[in-house]
Amino acid sequence: MITYLFGAGASIEAVPIVDQIPERIIKMIELLEDDEYKLSDSEMFAIPNVDENKYQIQSMLIESLRWLWKHVMNHASIDTFAKKLYVTRKTDDYNRLKATFTSFLLLEQFKNPIDKRYDSFFAALSEKGSPIKLPDHVKIISWNYDFQFEKAFSSYSLKNDLLANQEMLHIYPTKYQEGGIDDFGIFKINGTTSAYSKEERKLSPIILNVNNSFDKTLIENVLHAFMMFLRFPFQFTPMIHFAWEDNKISEMLINESKKATIDTEVLIIIGYSIPFFNRNVDRDIIQNMKAIKKIYIQAPVKDAEDIRTRLKSIIDLPRDKVELITDVKQFFLPPEL
């Protein structure tokens, strides 16, 4: 079995990595303030007990993005700020961070084209005779919130529907979680840029069409969800979460990913720095890979050796069993594939 472990660097052409987030937040604010994207100050969303018009809610998101930018600039990363809010039990601010960050990531993904490497990846993996049949012996664990997999795969499935592509890719978490761990599967262990409706007890996509254009309608959909997150946090919650949270969905995802990857012989780490905040989860998953024989780390030259050093705190394979791949133009396909 071959398992991929994806980090933020795998989506860098479409979604900012940690160091890029402050600058990209500022650019998003500027875009939302542009007259081209200004929403109506007379129309309202059909949300109970919400008196603000669409333009006022747009202004609320812009204000929250400025709030997030200020605090990210004063902390080592957005994860550091989130962890501080979590351990100090500042629940309202923690919920605001998730609502704002989810909205930002959604808008970013539709503002930018997909990372082209995902397209090439599916082209290589697709089995002969069927562009949508992917190898059962390949599993993917992703720390990313984005839906680059779904967007790239839509050009093979010929479907724009987010849920339809998640079903075909066996993506966790979705409402399609029954079985599937013996098939090709993708486990988003940090969640995804969607919402969870506690009343309906299911994942609720904020944007259903993965190939939507960045326009006023898209912004309205994101703002509707943003307002639901803020006003009804116990009924409608962001589906992104962090490694330190005591979260039943996170626990389920980690357990399912461990079951699916226990027979891993080859692990490929792409665009992932093995940060300290995630270390316990990474250790839990990787040490459960009882048959592991080879690890490939794909990262830029400046980062690759440091990642190999951090990996030793999780699993100490002989040096010749951990190979560095510094060409990052395409996702690495191992000879064992």
Buried (B, 14 or more C-beta within 10 A) or exposed (E): BBBBBBBBBBBBEBBBBBEEBBEBBEEBBEBBEEEEBBBEEEEEBEBEEBEBBBBEBBBBBBEBBBBBBEBBEEBEBBBBBBBBBBEEEEEEBBBBBBBBBBBBBBBBBBBBEBBEBBBBBBEEBBEEEEBBBBBEBBBBBBBBBBBBBBBBBBBBBEBBBBBBBBBBBBBBBBBBBEEBBEBBBBBBBBBBBBBBBBEEEEBBBBBEBBBBEBEBEBBBBBBBBBBBBBBBBEBBBBBBBBBBBEBEBBEEBBEBBBEBBBBBBBBBBBBBBBBEBBBEBBBBBBEBBEEBEBBBBBBEEEBBEEBBEBBEEBBEBEEEEBBBBEEBEEBBBBEEE
